[in-house]
């Protein structure tokens, strides 16, 4: 019997992604590259503990002109939770969706909300259908939250600029969690664990670096 991927080496473990036995080399090199790894795979969970993420340079830091402080996040914590939960729920519910689709959706959302600051609304909806679905879901979550807020308080409290700041926070977090693998879902996995306490093997949620808050 040989590895289900390379057809050369001796298999050492069962891979739920390919539904076959594979070698350790292919497990390491093809994980989230050619293989759609289930988030509950024990080998993926172990790899997450030692995963090397792509460095985020100052040049690549998204939306550097927008300040997001800890006090701002605390003030808007309820909507932060609403948006974070919706992002991960729709990402997990969309077959084939990976971190790059989430990043694309968040980039389009930030662009859209930036136009509101200029007074000329222009929607930048992703052409990628997976990113577009995430984009639409986040827009719906924002509208639903603000509607409930208005019904409860009798007036809108959350401003467009507040939504923009929260989107920028998630945008930076998504870029920071990028492992560079085409099928990578490190960000989705982290947010899932943070908001939904995804199982005993999920491990602790990654701490939010202060550099993600203040550029």
Secondary structure per residue as TSV (DSSP state, phi and psi in degrees):
chain	resnum	aa	ss	phi	psi
A	1	X	-	360.0	137.5
A	2	X	-	-122.1	167.9
A	3	X	-	-56.7	135.6
A	4	X	T	-67.8	-15.3
A	5	X	T	-99.0	-58.6
A	6	X	T	-85.6	-17.8
A	7	X	S	58.9	23.7
A	8	X	S	-127.3	-58.5
A	9	X	S	-81.9	165.4
A	10	X	-	-76.9	131.1
A	11	X	-	-70.1	145.5
A	12	X	-	-122.9	-15.7
A	13	X	E	-154.1	157.5
A	14	X	E	-87.0	132.0
A	15	X	E	-106.7	114.1
A	16	X	T	-68.7	-18.4
A	17	X	T	-71.7	-35.9
A	18	X	T	-108.9	-5.1
A	19	X	T	56.8	47.3
A	20	X	E	-161.4	171.7
A	21	X	E	-84.8	135.8
A	22	X	E	-133.4	166.4
A	23	X	-	-86.2	165.2
A	24	X	H	-68.5	-31.0
A	25	X	H	-64.6	-48.9
A	26	X	H	-65.7	-33.7
A	27	X	H	-60.7	-40.2
A	28	X	H	-77.4	-39.8
A	29	X	H	-85.5	-29.6
A	30	X	H	-99.4	-6.6
A	31	X	B	-58.2	120.9
A	32	X	T	56.2	21.3
A	33	X	T	-110.2	-60.3
A	34	X	T	-112.4	-14.0
A	35	X	B	-106.4	130.4
A	36	X	-	-82.4	96.7
A	37	X	-	-81.8	125.3
A	38	X	-	-61.2	140.4
A	39	X	T	-66.7	-18.8
A	40	X	T	-94.8	7.5
A	41	X	-	-63.0	129.3
A	42	X	H	-62.8	-32.4
A	43	X	H	-76.3	-34.1
A	44	X	H	-67.4	-41.8
A	45	X	H	-62.2	-40.3
A	46	X	H	-67.3	-40.4
A	47	X	H	-64.2	-33.4
A	48	X	H	-58.6	-32.5
A	49	X	T	-68.8	-20.4
A	50	X	T	-123.3	15.1
A	51	X	-	-70.2	137.7
A	52	X	-	-96.2	122.1
A	53	X	-	-95.2	154.6
A	54	X	-	-67.6	133.7
A	55	X	-	-65.9	138.2
A	56	X	-	-100.1	104.7
A	57	X	-	-80.1	162.2
A	58	X	T	-59.9	-33.4
A	59	X	T	-66.4	-35.3
A	60	X	T	-91.3	-5.2
A	61	X	-	-61.4	121.7
A	62	X	T	-74.1	144.2
A	63	X	T	52.2	51.6
A	64	X	T	-62.2	-23.5
A	65	X	T	-80.4	-8.0
A	66	X	S	-103.3	122.6
A	67	X	-	-87.3	130.0
A	68	X	-	-127.9	108.7
A	69	X	-	-100.5	164.9
A	70	X	H	-63.3	-38.9
A	71	X	H	-65.6	-35.2
A	72	X	H	-63.6	-44.4
A	73	X	H	-64.9	-39.4
A	74	X	H	-66.1	-39.8
A	75	X	H	-64.5	-34.2
A	76	X	T	-110.3	31.3
A	77	X	H	-60.3	-40.3
A	78	X	H	-62.6	-42.9
A	79	X	H	-74.1	-31.4
A	80	X	H	-58.4	-44.1
A	81	X	H	-66.0	-43.9
A	82	X	H	-60.3	-44.4
A	83	X	H	-70.2	-43.3
A	84	X	H	-61.8	-43.1
A	85	X	H	-64.6	-41.1
A	86	X	H	-67.2	-39.1
A	87	X	H	-58.6	-50.1
A	88	X	H	-71.8	-35.5
A	89	X	H	-64.4	-46.0
A	90	X	H	-72.5	-32.7
A	91	X	H	-64.2	-42.3
A	92	X	H	-72.1	-27.2
A	93	X	H	-88.6	-3.6
A	94	X	S	-105.0	106.9
A	95	X	T	-55.9	129.0
A	96	X	T	88.9	-8.6
A	97	X	-	-69.8	133.9
A	98	X	-	-131.1	-179.8
A	99	X	H	-57.7	-37.2
A	100	X	H	-63.6	-31.7
A	101	X	H	-68.6	-39.2
A	102	X	H	-65.2	-43.5
A	103	X	H	-61.2	-40.7
A	104	X	H	-64.9	-40.9
A	105	X	H	-64.9	-43.4
A	106	X	H	-66.5	-37.5
A	107	X	H	-62.2	-42.2
A	108	X	H	-67.3	-38.7
A	109	X	H	-64.6	-42.9
A	110	X	H	-62.0	-42.5
A	111	X	H	-62.1	-41.9
A	112	X	H	-62.8	-46.2
A	113	X	H	-72.4	-24.0
A	114	X	H	-63.7	-37.1
A	115	X	H	-63.6	-30.6
A	116	X	H	-65.5	-28.6
A	117	X	H	-70.5	-26.3
A	118	X	H	-88.2	-9.4
A	119	X	T	88.6	-2.2
A	120	X	-	-121.1	101.8
A	121	X	-	-75.6	128.9
A	122	X	-	-142.5	120.0
A	123	X	-	-84.7	126.5
A	124	X	-	-106.2	90.1
A	125	X	-	-96.0	131.8
A	126	X	-	-61.8	143.6
A	127	X	S	-75.8	-29.3
A	128	X	S	-63.7	118.7
A	129	X	H	-62.7	-31.5
A	130	X	H	-69.4	-45.7
A	131	X	H	-65.3	-37.0
A	132	X	H	-63.7	-37.2
A	133	X	H	-66.3	-40.6
A	134	X	H	-66.1	-42.2
A	135	X	H	-56.0	-50.8
A	136	X	H	-62.3	-40.3
A	137	X	H	-65.1	-39.6
A	138	X	H	-68.7	-39.8
A	139	X	H	-60.2	-42.7
A	140	X	H	-64.6	-41.7
A	141	X	H	-62.3	-40.9
A	142	X	H	-64.1	-45.3
A	143	X	H	-65.2	-41.4
A	144	X	H	-64.7	-42.5
A	145	X	H	-63.9	-45.4
A	146	X	H	-70.4	-29.7
A	147	X	H	-67.3	-45.3
A	148	X	H	-63.5	-38.8
A	149	X	H	-61.6	-44.4
A	150	X	H	-65.9	-41.6
A	151	X	H	-65.1	-34.4
A	152	X	H	-78.6	-42.1
A	153	X	H	-97.8	-14.5
A	154	X	S	83.7	1.5
A	155	X	S	-162.6	152.5
A	156	X	-	-72.3	137.2
A	157	X	-	-107.9	-42.1
A	158	X	S	-80.0	123.8
A	159	X	-	-90.8	163.7
A	160	X	H	-58.9	-36.3
A	161	X	H	-66.2	-30.7
A	162	X	H	-68.2	-43.6
A	163	X	H	-61.6	-42.4
A	164	X	H	-59.2	-45.3
A	165	X	H	-61.6	-39.7
A	166	X	H	-68.1	-39.2
A	167	X	H	-64.5	-39.0
A	168	X	H	-63.9	-39.4
A	169	X	H	-59.3	-47.9
A	170	X	H	-66.7	-34.3
A	171	X	H	-61.5	-45.9
A	172	X	H	-65.9	-40.0
A	173	X	H	-64.6	-40.2
A	174	X	H	-65.3	-39.5
A	175	X	H	-68.2	-38.4
A	176	X	H	-66.6	-30.1
A	177	X	T	-90.9	12.8
A	178	X	-	-76.0	118.4
A	179	X	-	-95.9	2.1
A	180	X	-	78.4	2.2
A	181	X	-	-91.5	134.1
A	182	X	T	-53.5	-34.4
A	183	X	T	-106.7	21.0
A	184	X	-	-63.9	139.6
A	185	X	-	-134.6	37.1
A	186	X	H	-62.6	-44.1
A	187	X	H	-65.0	-47.9
A	188	X	H	-58.4	-43.6
A	189	X	H	-62.9	-43.5
A	190	X	H	-65.0	-45.3
A	191	X	H	-66.8	-37.9
A	192	X	H	-59.0	-47.0
A	193	X	H	-64.7	-37.7
A	194	X	H	-69.0	-46.3
A	195	X	H	-88.8	-26.8
A	196	X	H	-120.9	7.5
A	197	X	-	47.5	60.1
A	198	X	-	-74.9	75.9
A	199	X	-	82.7	158.1
A	200	X	G	-67.3	-27.4
A	201	X	G	-87.6	1.2
A	202	X	G	-72.3	-27.3
A	203	X	-	81.2	169.1
A	204	X	-	-70.8	148.9
A	205	X	-	-66.9	143.7
A	206	X	-	-67.1	136.6
A	207	X	-	-66.6	149.4
A	208	X	-	-83.7	118.5
A	209	X	-	-71.0	141.5
A	210	X	H	-63.0	-23.5
A	211	X	H	-69.9	-18.6
A	212	X	H	-79.9	-20.6
A	213	X	H	-91.2	-50.1
A	214	X	-	-112.6	111.7
A	215	X	-	-68.5	360.0
